[in-house]
Amino acid sequence: MKAISVKQPWAKLIIQNVKTVEIKKKYTDYRGPLLIQAAVIVGKVEFVKANVDPNSRGTYDQKAIIGIVDLKDIVKLTADLWEELRDKHLLPGEWSREEHKFAWILENPRPIKPIPYIGLPAIFSINEKVATQILKSL
């Protein structure tokens, strides 16, 4: 199974179907089930950007796989497409060509009981034992 690491609170917002677009610098040909690994919470900034109470950080899972989505498509971003997708990505501000390259379109989020797992910076494969555990929990 494939996975991506996403900072909190964004990871939880993806699994809650509030955030349906994830912006990545990398493209992949992969489409299909994609695990969401909640990365380490590093500070209040991401919570403020997401309009989430930063004092709630302690209630968010981290260093764990928290759910699965379907990666439906990946499209190269343009300024116009950024304006169209901004509400689905939830991040305010102007589009920056240097920072944002691809919009990963996510659908059908399914939460799972968090499974401790350390993620990687790019799309990655998880080990078979954890994949089996996740499939049984769906």
C-alpha positions as CSV (number, residue, x, y, z in Angstrom):
1,M,0.0,0.0,0.0
2,K,1.1,3.6,-0.7
3,A,1.1,6.4,1.8
4,I,1.9,10.1,2.2
5,S,2.8,12.0,5.3
6,V,0.7,15.1,6.1
7,K,1.2,17.6,8.9
8,Q,-1.6,18.0,11.4
9,P,-4.3,19.4,11.4
10,W,-4.3,18.9,7.7
11,A,-4.2,15.1,7.9
12,K,-7.3,15.0,10.1
13,L,-9.1,17.4,7.9
14,I,-8.4,15.1,4.9
15,I,-9.8,12.1,6.8
16,Q,-12.9,14.2,7.8
17,N,-13.5,15.0,4.1
18,V,-13.0,18.7,4.8
19,K,-9.7,19.0,2.8
20,T,-10.0,17.2,-0.5
21,V,-6.9,18.6,-2.3
22,E,-3.3,18.1,-1.1
23,I,-0.6,20.2,-2.8
24,K,2.6,18.4,-3.4
25,K,5.8,19.3,-5.3
26,K,6.1,15.8,-6.7
27,Y,4.0,13.9,-9.3
28,T,3.4,10.2,-9.4
29,D,1.6,7.9,-11.8
30,Y,0.0,6.1,-8.9
31,R,-3.7,6.3,-8.5
32,G,-5.8,4.3,-6.0
33,P,-5.9,3.8,-2.2
34,L,-3.6,6.1,-0.3
35,L,-2.9,6.0,3.4
36,I,-2.7,9.2,5.3
37,Q,0.1,9.3,7.8
38,A,-0.2,12.1,10.4
39,A,3.3,13.6,10.8
40,V,4.8,15.1,13.9
41,I,3.1,18.2,15.1
42,V,5.8,20.9,15.1
43,G,3.9,24.0,16.3
44,K,0.9,26.2,16.3
45,V,1.4,27.7,12.8
46,E,-0.4,25.0,10.8
47,F,-3.4,25.1,13.2
48,V,-3.7,28.9,12.9
49,K,-3.5,28.6,9.1
50,A,-6.3,25.9,9.2
51,N,-8.4,28.1,11.5
52,V,-8.2,25.4,14.2
53,D,-7.6,26.1,17.8
54,P,-3.9,25.7,18.4
55,N,-4.6,24.6,22.0
56,S,-6.3,21.5,20.6
57,R,-2.9,20.1,19.3
58,G,-2.8,17.5,22.0
59,T,-5.9,15.8,20.7
60,Y,-4.5,15.2,17.3
61,D,-2.8,11.9,16.4
62,Q,0.8,12.1,15.2
63,K,3.4,9.7,13.9
64,A,0.5,7.3,12.9
65,I,-1.5,6.2,9.9
66,I,-5.0,7.6,10.6
67,G,-7.0,6.7,7.5
68,I,-7.2,6.0,3.8
69,V,-8.4,8.0,0.8
70,D,-8.6,7.3,-2.9
71,L,-6.1,9.3,-4.9
72,K,-8.3,10.1,-7.9
73,D,-6.0,12.3,-9.9
74,I,-3.0,14.6,-9.9
75,V,-3.1,17.8,-11.9
76,K,-0.4,20.4,-12.6
77,L,-1.3,23.6,-11.0
78,T,-1.7,26.9,-12.7
79,A,-2.7,30.2,-11.1
80,D,-6.3,29.8,-12.4
81,L,-6.5,26.2,-11.2
82,W,-5.2,27.3,-7.8
83,E,-8.0,29.8,-7.5
84,E,-10.5,27.1,-8.4
85,L,-9.2,24.6,-5.9
86,R,-8.1,26.9,-3.0
87,D,-11.3,26.2,-1.0
88,K,-10.7,22.4,-1.2
89,H,-7.1,22.8,-0.1
90,L,-8.1,25.2,2.8
91,L,-4.9,27.2,2.7
92,P,-5.4,30.9,2.3
93,G,-3.0,33.1,0.4
94,E,-1.8,33.6,-3.1
95,W,-0.5,30.9,-5.4
96,S,3.2,30.7,-5.6
97,R,4.7,28.9,-8.6
98,E,7.8,28.0,-6.7
99,E,5.9,26.3,-3.8
100,H,3.0,24.6,-5.4
101,K,3.2,22.3,-8.4
102,F,0.6,19.5,-8.3
103,A,-2.9,19.2,-6.9
104,W,-3.5,15.7,-5.6
105,I,-7.3,15.1,-5.8
106,L,-8.5,13.0,-2.8
107,E,-11.9,11.2,-2.4
108,N,-13.7,8.7,-0.2
109,P,-11.8,9.2,3.1
110,R,-12.1,6.3,5.6
111,P,-10.7,6.8,9.1
112,I,-9.0,3.9,10.8
113,K,-7.8,3.3,14.4
114,P,-4.5,5.1,14.4
115,I,-1.5,2.8,13.8
116,P,1.9,4.1,14.9
117,Y,4.1,4.6,11.8
118,I,6.9,6.9,10.8
119,G,6.4,8.5,7.4
120,L,8.7,9.7,4.7
121,P,8.8,13.0,2.7
122,A,7.4,11.6,-0.6
123,I,4.9,8.9,-1.5
124,F,6.1,5.7,0.1
125,S,5.1,2.1,0.5
126,I,4.3,0.6,3.9
127,N,5.3,-2.8,5.1
128,E,3.1,-5.8,4.4
129,K,2.3,-6.5,8.1
130,V,0.9,-3.0,8.6
131,A,-1.0,-3.1,5.3
132,T,-2.7,-6.3,6.4
133,Q,-3.6,-4.8,9.7
134,I,-5.1,-1.8,7.9
135,L,-7.1,-3.9,5.4
136,K,-8.6,-5.9,8.3
137,S,-9.7,-2.7,10.0
138,L,-11.7,-1.4,7.0
